[in-house]
Amino acid sequence: MEKKLNSITDVSGIKVGHYTDPEAASGVTVVLSQKGAVAGVDVRGSAPGTRETDLLDPVNLVEKVQAVVLSGGSVFGLAASDGVVQWLSKRGCGFPLGDQVAPIVPAATLYDLGRGVSCKPPITAHWGAKACDAATDQQVPQGNVGAGTGSMAGNIKGGIGTASCLLDSGIWVGAVGAVNSNGSVIDPHTGQPWEIRLEKEDEFGVLGKRCVKLPPAQSSKPAQNTTIGVVATDAACTKSQAQKIAQMAHDGMARAIRPAHTMFDGDTLFCLATGTKELPRTTGFFEAPCAQSLTEIGHAAADCLSRAIIHGVLAARSLGPLIAFRDLPERAK
């Protein structure tokens, strides 16, 4: 039976695990595709912290990855990928190299340093391995967990969220995003998330109906932001097609966060295509028979990412001076 968790784990072949350190207010989220998924990436922010993104260029050799790591900890957070590589290697998951495998693990990191009660961060490889141990293909915890633990969204608390949808073609599309944005996720004129209109089946609940008053803008140092995430589909895609889906998914970020892709963000999105279903072909497109299907998947990925961003913010809990959406005062009627 098809799953319907409203999570990126609705996509066959995808698991997600978090490791969270509340005292450090930081963490790691791993999106696993142990059997391999064709991957693409698109980096739009001007201050990215990434690993293995060049490998995903369609002209380069390796087609599939076994995991994507989303981490806090800024540059230190990239160390979590080493633990994921070791975890996958022990299980024989990776690019074959004779008697060994080389796990392919792209990563992106966000800035959350100094937001906890301890100065623990530099994140270690241990965090990545622990996130793999926690990976599940069921419901994914949201809010102050994993890469969303210490995140902020404009001048309120950010978080990590997920969402999915099933297309008429039978293709699943999902997204997970850690929101640590320079821009605001709330429309100041309505007091609600910018893309609240995308709600499906009352998914945002009572919290989604709140109209809040935003706190005064806080002065922040530059380059302390970044929204990072993964979109996924069970369609069989090429690297070029996966890259195109990642590009289109950024539209969902730009609609849900305003402004997005600033000089102070490192906004990065990966796309994973697990390939369990054929990409539907459309008659009449002799040069590109899958173009319409690819457009539909990219559009759905953008909408899923917008909804995931909203879920991350609604699920977040206040942390120190960062007030969560749920704790903001209601606007005067």
N, C-alpha and C positions, 0 to 999 in steps of 0.2 A: 504493500500500500504506500502511496506517495505521502511523504511527511508534509505537515503544514504547521511549522513552528514559528513562522514569521522571523526566521533567522537564516543567516548565510548557510547554516548547516542543513537547510532544506535541499541544498545542492548536493547531489550524490558524490561521494568521494571527498567531502570537506569535513574536517574537524577543527574545533577551536578550543584553545586552552589558555588560561590566565595564570600568571603568578603575580601576587600582590604583596607589597610591603607597606602596610599602613603607616608605620613610623617614618619611613623615608618618603611617604606620599609619592610612590613611584611603582612601576611594575612593567610586566612584559605580556604581550598577547601573541600567541603563535597560531597561524592558520596553516593546518597540516593538509597535505595532499600526498600521502605516503606512496601511492602508486604512480605519482607524477601527474602534473597538470601543465598544459601549455600556458605560458605566461607572457604578459605584456605589462608595460609600466608607462606612466606619464607623470612627469615632474613639472609642476606649474609654479611652485613657490620659489622665491629668490634666496632662501636660506636653508636648503635641504641638508639633511644628514642621512646618507643612504649607503647601501652596500649591494654589490652585484647588479646594479641597474644597467650598466653597459652590456652585460651578458644577454640581456633581454632584447636588445636591438634585433629586429628580424633578420639582419644580414649575418648575425653571429651564429655559432655552431649549435649550442645547446638549446633544445626545444622545450624541455620540461623542467619544472622545479618541484621539490618535495615539501617545501614550506615557505612561508613568508613571515617575517618577524616584524611586529610593531612594538616599539618600546618607548618608555620614558628614558630619562637620564641623559638627554642630549647625546653628545659624541660618545660618552661612556656607555650608553645603552646599546650600542652596536656590538659590544662584547657578548651580549646574550645570544647572538647568532652562533657563536662558537659552541655553546652548549647544545643548541638545536642540531648542529652538524654532527656532533658526537653521538647524540641520542639516535639520530637517523642512521648513522653509520653502523651502530651496534645492531640495528635491525635490518641491515642490508638494503637500505633505501637510498638510491642515488644514481648518478651517471656511472655506467659500468666502466671500470678501469682494470681489465684483467681479473685478478683475484680479489680486487677491492672495488668499492664504490666511492664516488665523490658526491655527497649530498649537495644539492644546489639550493641555497637559502638566501634569497634577496631580503633586504631589510630596510626599514625607515624608522627614524627616531624623532621624538619631539622633546621640547625643553620643559622640564618640570623641576629643575634643581632649586633647592632651598625652600620648597613648599611644605616640607614635613617637619616633625619635631626632632628628628635626628639628622645628622649630616652623612648618613650611610651611603647614599648612592654610589659612587661608582658601581654600576650594575655589573654583575659577574656572569660567566657562562652558566653557573648553577641556576640562575633565574630562568634562563631559556630552557634548560632541561626540565625544571620543575613545571614550567608552562606546558611542555609536551606531555608530561605525566598526567596533567589535568585535562588533556584534550578530550572532547566529546563530540559526537555527531548529533547530540540532542540540544536542548535549550541552552543558550549561552548567557551567563550572567552579564548584566549591564550596569553602567554608572561608574562608581569609584572602584573599578577593578582593572587589572592588567594595565595596558598603556593609558587608560583613562583615569588612573588613580589620582594623580596630582594635576590633572589638566584644568585649564580655564578656557572659557568661551567669551571673548570680549571682556566684560568686567564682572562675569558671574562664573560659577563653577561649571566646568565642562565634564565630559565623561565619555565612555565608549558605549556604542549602541549598534544594533543590528536590525535588519529587516529583509524581507524577501517577497517575491511574487511569482505566480505561475502564469505563463503566457498561454494564449489560446492554442499555440502550436504544441503545448506540452513541455516546453522548455522552462526550467527553473532558473531564476536569477536572484542573487542575494548580495548583500553588502554588509560590511562591518567597518565602522569608522571611529577613531579616537579624536575627539574634538578639543583642540587646544588653540583656538583661533585668535588672531588679532582682531578680526571683525566680529560683529554681533550676530547671535543666532536669534535675537528677538526683534521684532518690528516695534520700534518705539511708539508708533502711532496706535497700535492695537494692543500691545503688551503680550502678544502671542508669538510663537515661533513663525518665522517667515513662511515656511511651506506647510503650515498646519492643514491646508486644504487637501493635501495628498493622503490624509488619513484613510485607512481601510478598516472596516468592521470595528469601529470604535477602539482601535488599537492604542490610542493615547489616553483613553480613560478619563477620569475626573481631572487629573492634572492637566491634560491637554485642553481643557475648557477654561482654565484660569487665564485671566488677563492681569498681568503683573505690572508693577511700577519698578523700573530699572534703577539700581543704585547709581550714585554719581560716578562718572568716569574716574578710574584710578590711573595715576601716572605709572607707566611701566617702561622698563628698559627695552630697547629694541632687540629684535631677534630672539624673543622668548616665547615664540608661538610655533604653530604648525599643526595642520590637520592631516592625518595619515589614515589610509584604509585599504581595504581589499574588496573588490567586487568579483563575483564568481558566477559561472554558468555551467550547466551540464552539457551544453552544446559542444560539438567537436569543431574547434577553431584552429586556424593557423596562428603563428606568432603575430603576423601583421593584423589579423582580425582581433586578436586579444588586445593588442596595442590600441586599436581603434575604439574598442569598448572602453578601455581605461580613459581615453581622451574624452569620449562622450560622457562618461560618469562624472568628470569634473564639472559638468554643467549642474549636476545636482548639488555639488559643494557650493558652487557660486550662487545658486538660488537660496540655499539654506543658511549661508554665512555671507554677510555683507559688511565690508568688502572681503573678498577672498583673494588668494594668490598675490598677497602684498609683498613688499620688499622685506617684511619682517616675519614671513611665514615660509615654511619649507614644504608646502602642500604637495603630497605624493600619493598617487593611487596605483595599485597593482590590479591586474585582472588575471584570474585563474579560470581556465576552461578544462573541465575534467573529461569531456569527450564521451560521455556515456550515451549521448543522443546525437543523431545526425543533424547538422544545421539545415533547416528546411530550405528548399530551393523554390524560387518563384519563377513561373513561366513568363517569358517576354523580356527577361534580362539575359540576353545571350552572352554578353561579355562578363557579367557578374551576376550569376543566377541566385546567389545567396545575399545580395546586397540589401534587399528589403528585410530579410530575417535578421541580418546583422544590425540594421538600423533599429529594429524593434528591441533587440537585446540591449543595445547601447542606451536607448531611451529608458528602458526599464531599469537598467543599472543606475542611471542618474536619479530616477525617482526613488529607488531603494536606498541610495546613499543619503538623499535628503531626509527620508524617514528614519534611517539609522541615526543620523545626526540628532534629530529631534528626540528619539528614544534615549540616546546617550545623555542629553541635557535633562530630560524629564526624570531619568532614573538617578541622576547624580545627587549626592548629599553634600551639605555645606562642609567646608574644610578651612579652618582658620578664618582669614578675612574673606575667603571666596564663598559668597552666599549662593546656595543652590536655587534653581527656579522654584522648587517646591516651597522654599522658605521666604520668598520675596513677598512683600505686601501686595494685596490686590489693588488695582486701580480704582479710583473713585468712580461710581456709576454716574 
